[in-house]
Amino acid sequence: DAEKTASAEKTAGPKKRSKRRSVPEANVYIQAGYNNTIVSIAEQNGNILCWSSSGACGFKGTRKSTPYAGQVAAETAAGKAKNYGVEKVHVFIQGAGPGREQCLRGLVSSGLSIESITDTTAVPHNGCRKPRSRRV
């Protein structure tokens, strides 16, 4: 048995190290809802590098929807992105939640330089029909 394990170790060879991708410029997608704030950091072609959310940072219930929770989520995601060498980011914000502006402050405080900010919140072009007026 000892001989088998020894020969198995020799044939396996040295473990190959996975080369970390170096991404100097990335996109940050912030989804600021009323219940949670999700921050995703992606390469320019759209592959997600890392993400974080208020819930993933340990906030529960109504504390998830606070500006501070959004800031912590942004700082956590930015910290993970630093491992990939991200320095410059283009920010795309969606939603009207309370963590919107605070997320940007979190990204700046963690050392990322923001190149552009784009608001991608969906705006209805005369959208759904309004509810009828209430008769009392």
The first five atom37 places (N, CA, C, CB, O) and aatype in JSON, in Angstrom:
{
  "aatype": [3, 0, 6, 11, 16, 0, 15, 0, 6, 11, 16, 0, 7, 14, 11, 11, 1, 15, 11, 1, 1, 15, 19, 14, 6, 0, 2, 19, 18, 9, 5, 0, 7, 18, 2, 2, 16, 9, 19, 15, 9, 0, 6, 5, 2, 7, 2, 9, 10, 4, 17, 15, 15, 15, 7, 0, 4, 7, 13, 11, 7, 16, 1, 11, 15, 16, 14, 18, 0, 7, 5, 19, 0, 0, 6, 16, 0, 0, 7, 11, 0, 11, 2, 18, 7, 19, 6, 11, 19, 8, 19, 13, 9, 5, 7, 0, 7, 14, 7, 1, 6, 5, 4, 10, 1, 7, 10, 19, 15, 15, 7, 10, 15, 9, 6, 15, 9, 16, 3, 16, 16, 0, 19, 14, 8, 2, 7, 4, 1, 11, 14, 1, 15, 1, 1, 19],
  "atom_mask": [
    [1, 1, 1, 1, 1],
    [1, 1, 1, 1, 1],
    [1, 1, 1, 1, 1],
    [1, 1, 1, 1, 1],
    [1, 1, 1, 1, 1],
    [1, 1, 1, 1, 1],
    [1, 1, 1, 1, 1],
    [1, 1, 1, 1, 1],
    [1, 1, 1, 1, 1],
    [1, 1, 1, 1, 1],
    [1, 1, 1, 1, 1],
    [1, 1, 1, 1, 1],
    [1, 1, 1, 0, 1],
    [1, 1, 1, 1, 1],
    [1, 1, 1, 1, 1],
    [1, 1, 1, 1, 1],
    [1, 1, 1, 1, 1],
    [1, 1, 1, 1, 1],
    [1, 1, 1, 1, 1],
    [1, 1, 1, 1, 1],
    [1, 1, 1, 1, 1],
    [1, 1, 1, 1, 1],
    [1, 1, 1, 1, 1],
    [1, 1, 1, 1, 1],
    [1, 1, 1, 1, 1],
    [1, 1, 1, 1, 1],
    [1, 1, 1, 1, 1],
    [1, 1, 1, 1, 1],
    [1, 1, 1, 1, 1],
    [1, 1, 1, 1, 1],
    [1, 1, 1, 1, 1],
    [1, 1, 1, 1, 1],
    [1, 1, 1, 0, 1],
    [1, 1, 1, 1, 1],
    [1, 1, 1, 1, 1],
    [1, 1, 1, 1, 1],
    [1, 1, 1, 1, 1],
    [1, 1, 1, 1, 1],
    [1, 1, 1, 1, 1],
    [1, 1, 1, 1, 1],
    [1, 1, 1, 1, 1],
    [1, 1, 1, 1, 1],
    [1, 1, 1, 1, 1],
    [1, 1, 1, 1, 1],
    [1, 1, 1, 1, 1],
    [1, 1, 1, 0, 1],
    [1, 1, 1, 1, 1],
    [1, 1, 1, 1, 1],
    [1, 1, 1, 1, 1],
    [1, 1, 1, 1, 1],
    [1, 1, 1, 1, 1],
    [1, 1, 1, 1, 1],
    [1, 1, 1, 1, 1],
    [1, 1, 1, 1, 1],
    [1, 1, 1, 0, 1],
    [1, 1, 1, 1, 1],
    [1, 1, 1, 1, 1],
    [1, 1, 1, 0, 1],
    [1, 1, 1, 1, 1],
    [1, 1, 1, 1, 1],
    [1, 1, 1, 0, 1],
    [1, 1, 1, 1, 1],
    [1, 1, 1, 1, 1],
    [1, 1, 1, 1, 1],
    [1, 1, 1, 1, 1],
    [1, 1, 1, 1, 1],
    [1, 1, 1, 1, 1],
    [1, 1, 1, 1, 1],
    [1, 1, 1, 1, 1],
    [1, 1, 1, 0, 1],
    [1, 1, 1, 1, 1],
    [1, 1, 1, 1, 1],
    [1, 1, 1, 1, 1],
    [1, 1, 1, 1, 1],
    [1, 1, 1, 1, 1],
    [1, 1, 1, 1, 1],
    [1, 1, 1, 1, 1],
    [1, 1, 1, 1, 1],
    [1, 1, 1, 0, 1],
    [1, 1, 1, 1, 1],
    [1, 1, 1, 1, 1],
    [1, 1, 1, 1, 1],
    [1, 1, 1, 1, 1],
    [1, 1, 1, 1, 1],
    [1, 1, 1, 0, 1],
    [1, 1, 1, 1, 1],
    [1, 1, 1, 1, 1],
    [1, 1, 1, 1, 1],
    [1, 1, 1, 1, 1],
    [1, 1, 1, 1, 1],
    [1, 1, 1, 1, 1],
    [1, 1, 1, 1, 1],
    [1, 1, 1, 1, 1],
    [1, 1, 1, 1, 1],
    [1, 1, 1, 0, 1],
    [1, 1, 1, 1, 1],
    [1, 1, 1, 0, 1],
    [1, 1, 1, 1, 1],
    [1, 1, 1, 0, 1],
    [1, 1, 1, 1, 1],
    [1, 1, 1, 1, 1],
    [1, 1, 1, 1, 1],
    [1, 1, 1, 1, 1],
    [1, 1, 1, 1, 1],
    [1, 1, 1, 1, 1],
    [1, 1, 1, 0, 1],
    [1, 1, 1, 1, 1],
    [1, 1, 1, 1, 1],
    [1, 1, 1, 1, 1],
    [1, 1, 1, 1, 1],
    [1, 1, 1, 0, 1],
    [1, 1, 1, 1, 1],
    [1, 1, 1, 1, 1],
    [1, 1, 1, 1, 1],
    [1, 1, 1, 1, 1],
    [1, 1, 1, 1, 1],
    [1, 1, 1, 1, 1],
    [1, 1, 1, 1, 1],
    [1, 1, 1, 1, 1],
    [1, 1, 1, 1, 1],
    [1, 1, 1, 1, 1],
    [1, 1, 1, 1, 1],
    [1, 1, 1, 1, 1],
    [1, 1, 1, 1, 1],
    [1, 1, 1, 1, 1],
    [1, 1, 1, 1, 1],
    [1, 1, 1, 0, 1],
    [1, 1, 1, 1, 1],
    [1, 1, 1, 1, 1],
    [1, 1, 1, 1, 1],
    [1, 1, 1, 1, 1],
    [1, 1, 1, 1, 1],
    [1, 1, 1, 1, 1],
    [1, 1, 1, 1, 1],
    [1, 1, 1, 1, 1],
    [1, 1, 1, 1, 1]
  ],
  "atom_positions": [
    [[0.82, -1.21, 0.0], [0.0, 0.0, 0.0], [0.86, 1.26, 0.0], [-0.93, 0.0, 1.2], [0.53, 2.25, -0.66]],
    [[1.94, 1.22, 0.75], [2.82, 2.39, 0.84], [3.47, 2.67, -0.51], [3.89, 2.18, 1.92], [3.68, 3.82, -0.89]],
    [[3.81, 1.56, -1.25], [4.43, 1.74, -2.56], [3.46, 2.37, -3.56], [4.93, 0.39, -3.09], [3.86, 3.19, -4.39]],
    [[2.19, 1.99, -3.48], [1.19, 2.52, -4.41], [1.0, 4.01, -4.22], [-0.14, 1.8, -4.22], [0.92, 4.77, -5.19]],
    [[0.93, 4.44, -2.95], [0.72, 5.87, -2.69], [1.94, 6.68, -3.1], [0.41, 6.12, -1.22], [1.81, 7.8, -3.59]],
    [[3.12, 6.11, -2.9], [4.35, 6.81, -3.27], [4.42, 7.0, -4.78], [5.58, 6.05, -2.77], [4.81, 8.06, -5.26]],
    [[4.05, 5.94, -5.53], [4.1, 6.05, -6.99], [3.02, 6.99, -7.51], [3.95, 4.66, -7.63], [3.21, 7.67, -8.52]],
    [[1.87, 7.03, -6.81], [0.8, 7.94, -7.23], [1.22, 9.39, -7.06], [-0.48, 7.66, -6.42], [0.88, 10.24, -7.87]],
    [[1.97, 9.66, -6.0], [2.44, 11.03, -5.76], [3.44, 11.45, -6.82], [3.06, 11.15, -4.37], [3.47, 12.61, -7.23]],
    [[4.27, 10.51, -7.26], [5.29, 10.84, -8.27], [4.65, 11.13, -9.63], [6.3, 9.7, -8.4], [5.08, 12.05, -10.34]],
    [[3.63, 10.35, -9.99], [3.02, 10.53, -11.3], [2.19, 11.8, -11.37], [2.16, 9.34, -11.65], [1.99, 12.37, -12.44]],
    [[1.68, 12.26, -10.2], [0.84, 13.46, -10.2], [1.64, 14.68, -10.62], [0.22, 13.68, -8.81], [1.11, 15.56, -11.3]],
    [[2.88, 14.74, -10.23], [3.73, 15.86, -10.61], [3.4, 17.1, -9.79], [0.0, 0.0, 0.0], [2.53, 17.06, -8.92]],
    [[4.09, 18.21, -10.07], [3.83, 19.43, -9.3], [2.48, 20.03, -9.68], [4.96, 20.47, -9.53], [2.06, 19.98, -10.83]],
    [[1.82, 20.59, -8.69], [0.52, 21.22, -8.95], [0.71, 22.47, -9.78], [-0.22, 21.55, -7.63], [1.57, 23.3, -9.47]],
    [[-0.09, 22.6, -10.83], [0.01, 23.79, -11.67], [-0.7, 24.94, -10.98], [-0.59, 23.53, -13.07], [-1.78, 24.78, -10.42]],
    [[-0.09, 26.09, -11.03], [-0.67, 27.27, -10.41], [-1.56, 27.98, -11.4], [0.41, 28.22, -9.88], [-1.14, 28.3, -12.51]],
    [[-2.81, 28.23, -11.0], [-3.69, 28.94, -11.92], [-3.27, 30.4, -11.98], [-5.19, 28.82, -11.47], [-3.2, 31.08, -10.95]],
    [[-2.98, 30.89, -13.18], [-2.5, 32.25, -13.36], [-3.65, 33.23, -13.13], [-1.88, 32.45, -14.77], [-4.69, 33.14, -13.78]],
    [[-3.45, 34.16, -12.2], [-4.47, 35.16, -11.91], [-4.57, 36.13, -13.07], [-4.17, 35.91, -10.59], [-3.56, 36.62, -13.57]],
    [[-5.81, 36.41, -13.5], [-6.0, 37.37, -14.58], [-5.68, 38.78, -14.09], [-7.45, 37.31, -15.12], [-5.98, 39.13, -12.95]],
    [[-5.06, 39.57, -14.95], [-4.79, 40.95, -14.61], [-5.74, 41.83, -15.41], [-3.29, 41.33, -14.9], [-5.66, 41.91, -16.64]],
    [[-6.66, 42.49, -14.69], [-7.68, 43.32, -15.34], [-7.55, 44.74, -14.8], [-9.13, 42.74, -15.09], [-8.09, 45.04, -13.74]],
    [[-6.84, 45.63, -15.52], [-6.65, 46.99, -14.99], [-7.93, 47.83, -15.0], [-5.59, 47.69, -15.78], [-8.1, 48.71, -14.15]],
    [[-8.82, 47.57, -15.97], [-10.04, 48.38, -16.11], [-11.25, 47.46, -16.12], [-9.99, 49.25, -17.4], [-11.27, 46.45, -16.83]],
    [[-12.27, 47.8, -15.33], [-13.43, 46.92, -15.2], [-14.73, 47.73, -15.14], [-13.31, 46.03, -13.94], [-14.7, 48.96, -15.02]],
    [[-15.85, 47.02, -15.23], [-17.17, 47.63, -15.08], [-17.76, 47.23, -13.74], [-18.12, 47.22, -16.25], [-17.64, 46.07, -13.32]],
    [[-18.41, 48.19, -13.07], [-19.09, 47.9, -11.8], [-20.58, 48.09, -12.03], [-18.57, 48.83, -10.64], [-21.02, 49.15, -12.46]],
    [[-21.34, 47.05, -11.73], [-22.79, 47.11, -11.87], [-23.42, 47.12, -10.48], [-23.33, 45.91, -12.71], [-23.25, 46.18, -9.71]],
    [[-24.14, 48.2, -10.17], [-24.78, 48.35, -8.87], [-26.29, 48.24, -9.06], [-24.41, 49.71, -8.2], [-26.88, 49.03, -9.79]],
    [[-26.9, 47.26, -8.4], [-28.35, 47.13, -8.41], [-28.84, 47.56, -7.03], [-28.8, 45.66, -8.75], [-28.7, 46.83, -6.05]],
    [[-29.41, 48.76, -6.98], [-29.86, 49.32, -5.7], [-31.37, 49.17, -5.6], [-29.43, 50.81, -5.56], [-32.12, 50.03, -6.08]],
    [[-31.81, 48.09, -4.99], [-33.24, 47.87, -4.79], [-33.68, 48.42, -3.45], [0.0, 0.0, 0.0], [-32.87, 48.96, -2.7]],
    [[-34.96, 48.29, -3.15], [-35.47, 48.79, -1.87], [-35.15, 47.83, -0.73], [-36.98, 49.01, -1.95], [-35.18, 48.23, 0.43]],
    [[-34.83, 46.56, -1.04], [-34.57, 45.57, 0.0], [-33.11, 45.15, 0.1], [-35.41, 44.37, -0.24], [-32.7, 44.6, 1.12]],
    [[-32.32, 45.39, -0.94], [-30.94, 44.91, -0.95], [-30.14, 45.72, -1.96], [-30.88, 43.39, -1.29], [-30.72, 46.36, -2.84]],
    [[-28.83, 45.7, -1.84], [-27.94, 46.35, -2.8], [-26.91, 45.32, -3.25], [-27.24, 47.6, -2.17], [-26.19, 44.76, -2.43]],
    [[-26.85, 45.08, -4.57], [-25.94, 44.08, -5.13], [-24.9, 44.79, -5.98], [-26.72, 43.02, -5.97], [-25.24, 45.6, -6.84]],
    [[-23.62, 44.5, -5.74], [-22.51, 45.11, -6.47], [-21.75, 44.0, -7.19], [-21.56, 45.91, -5.52], [-21.23, 43.09, -6.55]],
    [[-21.69, 44.08, -8.53], [-20.95, 43.09, -9.33], [-19.85, 43.81, -10.09], [-21.9, 42.33, -10.31], [-20.06, 44.9, -10.62]],
    [[-18.67, 43.2, -10.13], [-17.55, 43.79, -10.87], [-17.19, 42.83, -11.99], [-16.31, 44.06, -9.92], [-16.9, 41.66, -11.76]],
    [[-17.2, 43.35, -13.24], [-17.0, 42.51, -14.42], [-15.88, 43.05, -15.28], [-18.29, 42.41, -15.24], [-15.51, 44.22, -15.2]],
    [[-15.33, 42.17, -16.11], [-14.36, 42.59, -17.12], [-15.08, 43.41, -18.17], [-13.65, 41.36, -17.76], [-16.31, 43.51, -18.16]],
    [[-14.32, 44.0, -19.08], [-14.92, 44.82, -20.13], [-15.82, 43.99, -21.05], [-13.83, 45.51, -20.96], [-16.81, 44.51, -21.58]],
    [[-15.5, 42.7, -21.24], [-16.31, 41.86, -22.11], [-17.53, 41.27, -21.41], [-15.47, 40.74, -22.67], [-18.35, 40.62, -22.05]],
    [[-17.67, 41.49, -20.1], [-18.86, 41.06, -19.38], [-18.68, 39.91, -18.43], [0.0, 0.0, 0.0], [-19.62, 39.57, -17.71]],
    [[-17.5, 39.28, -18.38], [-17.28, 38.17, -17.43], [-17.17, 38.72, -16.02], [-16.0, 37.38, -17.8], [-16.37, 39.61, -15.75]],
    [[-17.98, 38.17, -15.11], [-17.99, 38.64, -13.72], [-16.72, 38.18, -13.02], [-19.23, 38.12, -12.97], [-16.37, 37.0, -13.05]],
    [[-16.02, 39.12, -12.39], [-14.82, 38.81, -11.61], [-15.21, 38.49, -10.17], [-13.82, 39.98, -11.65], [-14.78, 37.48, -9.62]],
    [[-16.03, 39.36, -9.58], [-16.44, 39.16, -8.19], [-17.71, 39.95, -7.93], [-15.31, 39.6, -7.22], [-18.1, 40.8, -8.73]],
    [[-18.36, 39.67, -6.82], [-19.6, 40.36, -6.47], [-19.75, 40.38, -4.97], [-20.82, 39.67, -7.13], [-19.06, 39.67, -4.24]],
    [[-20.66, 41.21, -4.52], [-21.0, 41.26, -3.1], [-22.37, 41.9, -2.98], [-19.93, 42.06, -2.28], [-22.83, 42.58, -3.89]],
    [[-23.01, 41.68, -1.86], [-24.32, 42.29, -1.61], [-24.44, 42.59, -0.13], [-25.47, 41.37, -2.09], [-23.65, 42.11, 0.68]],
    [[-25.44, 43.39, 0.21], [-25.66, 43.73, 1.61], [-25.92, 42.47, 2.43], [-26.84, 44.7, 1.76], [-25.43, 42.34, 3.55]],
    [[-26.7, 41.56, 1.86], [-27.01, 40.32, 2.56], [-25.79, 39.45, 2.74], [0.0, 0.0, 0.0], [-25.62, 38.82, 3.79]],
    [[-24.91, 39.4, 1.72], [-23.7, 38.59, 1.81], [-22.71, 39.16, 2.83], [-23.03, 38.49, 0.45], [-21.84, 38.44, 3.33]],
    [[-22.83, 40.45, 3.13], [-21.94, 41.1, 4.1], [-22.45, 40.93, 5.54], [-21.81, 42.59, 3.77], [-21.85, 41.47, 6.47]],
    [[-23.52, 40.18, 5.72], [-23.99, 39.87, 7.07], [-25.15, 40.71, 7.56], [0.0, 0.0, 0.0], [-25.57, 40.55, 8.71]],
    [[-25.68, 41.6, 6.73], [-26.84, 42.39, 7.15], [-28.1, 41.58, 6.9], [-26.91, 43.75, 6.38], [-28.22, 40.89, 5.89]],
    [[-29.04, 41.66, 7.84], [-30.3, 40.91, 7.69], [-31.48, 41.85, 7.83], [-30.39, 39.77, 8.73], [-31.39, 42.9, 8.47]],
    [[-32.58, 41.46, 7.22], [-33.84, 42.21, 7.41], [-33.76, 43.63, 6.89], [0.0, 0.0, 0.0], [-33.25, 43.88, 5.8]],
    [[-34.29, 44.56, 7.69], [-34.37, 45.96, 7.24], [-33.0, 46.62, 7.18], [-35.28, 46.75, 8.16], [-32.85, 47.64, 6.51]],
    [[-31.99, 46.07, 7.87], [-30.65, 46.68, 7.84], [-29.98, 46.47, 6.49], [-29.77, 46.1, 8.96], [-29.04, 47.2, 6.15]],
    [[-30.46, 45.48, 5.71], [-29.9, 45.27, 4.36], [-30.16, 46.47, 3.46], [-30.49, 44.02, 3.72], [-29.37, 46.76, 2.57]],
    [[-31.27, 47.15, 3.7], [-31.67, 48.24, 2.8], [-31.18, 49.6, 3.26], [-33.17, 48.27, 2.67], [-31.75, 50.63, 2.88]],
    [[-30.14, 49.64, 4.08], [-29.6, 50.93, 4.54], [-28.44, 51.36, 3.65], [-29.14, 50.83, 6.02], [-27.8, 50.53, 3.01]],
    [[-28.17, 52.67, 3.61], [-27.02, 53.15, 2.83], [-25.69, 52.57, 3.31], [-26.96, 54.67, 2.89], [-24.81, 52.29, 2.5]],
    [[-25.56, 52.39, 4.61], [-24.31, 51.85, 5.15], [-24.06, 50.43, 4.64], [-24.33, 51.86, 6.69], [-22.93, 50.07, 4.31]],
    [[-25.12, 49.62, 4.58], [-24.98, 48.25, 4.08], [-24.53, 48.26, 2.62], [-26.32, 47.49, 4.22], [-23.74, 47.41, 2.21]],
    [[-25.04, 49.22, 1.83], [-24.61, 49.35, 0.44], [-23.14, 49.72, 0.33], [0.0, 0.0, 0.0], [-22.43, 49.23, -0.54]],
    [[-22.7, 50.59, 1.23], [-21.29, 51.01, 1.23], [-20.39, 49.82, 1.57], [-21.07, 52.17, 2.23], [-19.36, 49.62, 0.93]],
    [[-20.77, 49.05, 2.57], [-19.97, 47.88, 2.97], [-19.91, 46.87, 1.83], [-20.56, 47.22, 4.24], [-18.86, 46.28, 1.58]],
    [[-21.03, 46.68, 1.13], [-21.06, 45.75, 0.0], [-20.1, 46.21, -1.1], [-22.49, 45.61, -0.56], [-19.38, 45.4, -1.68]],
    [[-20.1, 47.52, -1.38], [-19.21, 48.06, -2.41], [-17.74, 47.91, -2.01], [-19.53, 49.54, -2.67], [-16.91, 47.56, -2.85]],
    [[-17.44, 48.17, -0.74], [-16.05, 48.04, -0.27], [-15.59, 46.59, -0.34], [-15.92, 48.57, 1.16], [-14.44, 46.31, -0.69]],
    [[-16.48, 45.65, 0.01], [-16.13, 44.23, -0.03], [-15.85, 43.78, -1.46], [-17.25, 43.38, 0.58], [-14.86, 43.09, -1.72]],
    [[-16.72, 44.19, -2.39], [-16.53, 43.81, -3.8], [-15.24, 44.43, -4.35], [-17.74, 44.26, -4.65], [-14.51, 43.78, -5.09]],
    [[-14.97, 45.69, -3.98], [-13.76, 46.36, -4.45], [-12.51, 45.67, -3.91], [-13.77, 47.85, -4.04], [-11.5, 45.57, -4.6]],
    [[-12.58, 45.21, -2.67], [-11.45, 44.49, -2.08], [-11.14, 43.2, -2.83], [0.0, 0.0, 0.0], [-9.98, 42.86, -3.05]],
    [[-12.21, 42.49, -3.23], [-12.02, 41.26, -4.01], [-11.45, 41.59, -5.39], [-13.35, 40.49, -4.15], [-10.63, 40.85, -5.93]],
    [[-11.9, 42.71, -5.97], [-11.45, 43.1, -7.31], [-9.98, 43.5, -7.31], [-12.3, 44.25, -7.84], [-9.31, 43.35, -8.33]],
    [[-9.47, 44.0, -6.19], [-8.06, 44.39, -6.1], [-7.15, 43.21, -6.37], [-7.76, 44.99, -4.72], [-6.04, 43.38, -6.88]],
    [[-7.61, 41.97, -6.03], [-6.81, 40.78, -6.28], [-6.58, 40.55, -7.78], [-7.48, 39.55, -5.68], [-5.6, 39.92, -8.17]],
    [[-7.49, 41.07, -8.6], [-7.36, 40.95, -10.05], [-6.62, 42.13, -10.65], [-8.73, 40.81, -10.7], [-6.45, 42.19, -11.87]],
    [[-6.2, 43.08, -9.84], [-5.45, 44.23, -10.34], [-6.33, 45.34, -10.89], [0.0, 0.0, 0.0], [-5.87, 46.15, -11.69]],
    [[-7.6, 45.39, -10.47], [-8.51, 46.42, -10.97], [-8.15, 47.76, -10.33], [-9.99, 46.05, -10.66], [-8.01, 47.87, -9.12]],
    [[-8.01, 48.8, -11.18], [-7.71, 50.15, -10.68], [-8.74, 51.16, -11.14], [-6.32, 50.58, -11.14], [-9.2, 52.0, -10.36]],
    [[-9.11, 51.08, -12.44], [-10.09, 52.02, -12.99], [-11.4, 51.29, -13.22], [-9.57, 52.66, -14.32], [-11.42, 50.14, -13.66]],
    [[-12.52, 51.98, -12.93], [-13.82, 51.34, -13.12], [-14.81, 52.28, -13.8], [-14.38, 50.87, -11.78], [-14.76, 53.5, -13.62]],
    [[-15.71, 51.69, -14.57], [-16.85, 52.39, -15.14], [-18.07, 51.87, -14.38], [-16.98, 52.15, -16.71], [-18.31, 50.67, -14.34]],
    [[-18.84, 52.78, -13.79], [-19.94, 52.39, -12.91], [-21.27, 52.49, -13.64], [-19.96, 53.25, -11.64], [-21.55, 53.49, -14.3]],
    [[-22.1, 51.46, -13.51], [-23.46, 51.44, -14.06], [-24.42, 51.19, -12.9], [-23.61, 50.33, -15.18], [-24.42, 50.12, -12.29]],
    [[-25.24, 52.2, -12.59], [-26.16, 52.11, -11.46], [-27.56, 51.85, -11.97], [-26.12, 53.4, -10.6], [-28.01, 52.48, -12.92]],
    [[-28.26, 50.9, -11.33], [-29.64, 50.6, -11.68], [-30.46, 50.55, -10.41], [-29.74, 49.26, -12.47], [-30.04, 49.96, -9.41]],
    [[-31.63, 51.16, -10.44], [-32.53, 51.12, -9.29], [-32.52, 52.41, -8.51], [0.0, 0.0, 0.0], [-31.69, 53.29, -8.72]],
    [[-33.48, 52.52, -7.58], [-33.64, 53.76, -6.81], [-33.58, 53.49, -5.32], [-34.97, 54.44, -7.16], [-34.26, 54.17, -4.54]],
    [[-32.78, 52.53, -4.91], [-32.71, 52.16, -3.49], [-31.88, 53.14, -2.68], [0.0, 0.0, 0.0], [-31.24, 54.03, -3.23]],
    [[-31.9, 52.96, -1.36], [-31.17, 53.88, -0.48], [-29.65, 53.74, -0.56], [-31.61, 53.66, 0.94], [-28.94, 54.66, -0.14]],
    [[-29.12, 52.62, -1.09], [-27.67, 52.42, -1.12], [-26.98, 52.99, -2.33], [0.0, 0.0, 0.0], [-25.79, 52.78, -2.52]],
    [[-27.71, 53.72, -3.17], [-27.19, 54.21, -4.45], [-25.92, 55.04, -4.32], [-28.23, 55.03, -5.13], [-24.85, 54.62, -4.76]],
    [[-26.04, 56.22, -3.7], [-24.9, 57.16, -3.63], [-23.8, 56.62, -2.72], [-25.37, 58.53, -3.12], [-22.61, 56.82, -2.98]],
    [[-24.21, 55.94, -1.67], [-23.22, 55.47, -0.69], [-22.32, 54.4, -1.3], [-23.93, 54.91, 0.55], [-21.17, 54.25, -0.89]],
    [[-22.83, 53.66, -2.27], [-22.01, 52.65, -2.96], [-20.83, 53.3, -3.67], [-22.86, 51.86, -3.98], [-19.71, 52.78, -3.63]],
    [[-21.08, 54.43, -4.31], [-20.0, 55.15, -4.99], [-18.93, 55.59, -4.0], [-20.55, 56.37, -5.75], [-17.73, 55.48, -4.28]],
    [[-19.36, 56.08, -2.85], [-18.39, 56.5, -1.82], [-17.58, 55.3, -1.35], [-19.11, 57.15, -0.62], [-16.38, 55.43, -1.07]],
    [[-18.22, 54.14, -1.26], [-17.51, 52.93, -0.85], [-16.45, 52.53, -1.85], [0.0, 0.0, 0.0], [-15.36, 52.09, -1.47]],
    [[-16.77, 52.67, -3.15], [-15.79, 52.33, -4.19], [-14.59, 53.26, -4.15], [-16.44, 52.37, -5.58], [-13.44, 52.84, -4.28]],
    [[-14.87, 54.57, -3.95], [-13.79, 55.57, -3.92], [-12.92, 55.35, -2.68], [-14.37, 57.01, -3.92], [-11.69, 55.43, -2.77]],
    [[-13.56, 55.08, -1.52], [-12.79, 54.93, -0.29], [-11.89, 53.69, -0.31], [-13.72, 54.87, 0.91], [-10.9, 53.63, 0.41]],
    [[-12.26, 52.7, -1.14], [-11.42, 51.5, -1.22], [-10.31, 51.63, -2.25], [-12.27, 50.3, -1.54], [-9.56, 50.69, -2.47]],
    [[-10.2, 52.8, -2.88], [-9.04, 53.09, -3.73], [-9.24, 52.9, -5.21], [0.0, 0.0, 0.0], [-8.26, 52.95, -5.96]],
    [[-10.46, 52.67, -5.67], [-10.7, 52.55, -7.11], [-10.96, 53.93, -7.7], [-11.89, 51.59, -7.4], [-11.62, 54.76, -7.07]],
    [[-10.45, 54.19, -8.9], [-10.72, 55.48, -9.53], [-11.88, 55.3, -10.51], [-9.45, 56.05, -10.25], [-11.83, 54.44, -11.39]],
    [[-12.91, 56.12, -10.34], [-14.11, 56.02, -11.16], [-13.94, 56.85, -12.42], [-15.35, 56.47, -10.36], [-13.74, 58.06, -12.36]],
    [[-14.02, 56.17, -13.58], [-13.85, 56.84, -14.86], [-15.17, 57.45, -15.35], [-13.31, 55.86, -15.9], [-15.19, 58.57, -15.86]],
    [[-16.29, 56.71, -15.19], [-17.58, 57.21, -15.65], [-18.69, 56.62, -14.8], [-17.81, 56.87, -17.15], [-18.53, 55.54, -14.22]],
    [[-19.81, 57.34, -14.72], [-20.99, 56.87, -13.99], [-22.17, 56.94, -14.95], [-21.25, 57.72, -12.69], [-22.45, 57.99, -15.52]],
    [[-22.86, 55.81, -15.12], [-24.0, 55.74, -16.02], [-25.2, 55.21, -15.25], [-23.7, 54.85, -17.25], [-25.1, 54.21, -14.55]],
    [[-26.34, 55.9, -15.38], [-27.56, 55.45, -14.74], [-28.37, 54.64, -15.74], [-28.4, 56.64, -14.19], [-28.8, 55.17, -16.76]],
    [[-28.57, 53.35, -15.46], [-29.29, 52.47, -16.38], [-30.67, 52.09, -15.85], [-28.48, 51.21, -16.64], [-31.24, 51.08, -16.26]],
    [[-31.21, 52.91, -14.94], [-32.52, 52.63, -14.38], [-33.58, 52.7, -15.47], [-32.84, 53.6, -13.24], [-33.62, 53.65, -16.25]],
    [[-34.44, 51.7, -15.5], [-35.5, 51.66, -16.52], [-36.52, 52.76, -16.23], [-36.2, 50.27, -16.55], [-37.01, 52.88, -15.11]],
    [[-36.84, 53.55, -17.25], [-37.83, 54.63, -17.11], [-38.99, 54.3, -18.03], [-37.21, 56.05, -17.45], [-38.78, 54.14, -19.24]],
    [[-40.22, 54.21, -17.5], [-41.34, 53.87, -18.37], [-41.67, 55.02, -19.32], [-42.57, 53.51, -17.54], [-41.76, 56.17, -18.89]],
    [[-41.84, 54.72, -20.59], [-42.25, 55.72, -21.57], [-43.77, 55.67, -21.65], [-41.58, 55.46, -22.98], [-44.34, 55.14, -22.6]],
    [[-44.39, 56.22, -20.65], [-45.84, 56.22, -20.46], [-46.38, 54.83, -20.13], [-46.52, 56.75, -21.69], [-47.58, 54.59, -20.25]],
    [[-45.51, 53.93, -19.72], [-45.73, 52.57, -19.26], [-47.13, 52.02, -19.08], [0.0, 0.0, 0.0], [-47.93, 52.04, -20.01]],
    [[-47.41, 51.53, -17.89], [-48.66, 50.84, -17.61], [-49.8, 51.85, -17.42], [-48.52, 49.96, -16.35], [-49.58, 53.03, -17.14]],
    [[-51.0, 51.35, -17.59], [-52.17, 52.2, -17.4], [-52.35, 52.48, -15.93], [-53.44, 51.54, -17.99], [-52.19, 51.59, -15.1]],
    [[-52.69, 53.75, -15.59], [-52.86, 54.15, -14.21], [-54.12, 53.5, -13.64], [-52.93, 55.69, -14.09], [-55.07, 53.25, -14.38]],
    [[-54.14, 53.22, -12.33], [-55.34, 52.63, -11.74], [-56.49, 53.65, -11.76], [-55.05, 52.16, -10.3], [-56.28, 54.86, -11.69]],
    [[-57.7, 53.13, -11.86], [-58.88, 54.02, -11.92], [-58.99, 54.83, -10.64], [-60.18, 53.22, -12.15], [-58.49, 54.4, -9.6]],
    [[-59.64, 56.0, -10.69], [-59.8, 56.83, -9.49], [-60.78, 56.16, -8.55], [-60.27, 58.27, -9.85], [-61.78, 55.58, -8.99]],
    [[-60.5, 56.24, -7.27], [-61.27, 55.53, -6.27], [-62.59, 56.27, -6.01], [-60.47, 55.38, -4.97], [-62.6, 57.48, -5.78]],
    [[-63.69, 55.53, -6.04], [-65.0, 56.13, -5.74], [-65.33, 55.84, -4.28], [-66.13, 55.58, -6.69], [-65.3, 54.69, -3.84]],
    [[-65.66, 56.9, -3.54], [-65.99, 56.73, -2.11], [-67.48, 56.9, -1.91], [-65.21, 57.75, -1.22], [-67.96, 56.79, -0.78]]
  ]
}
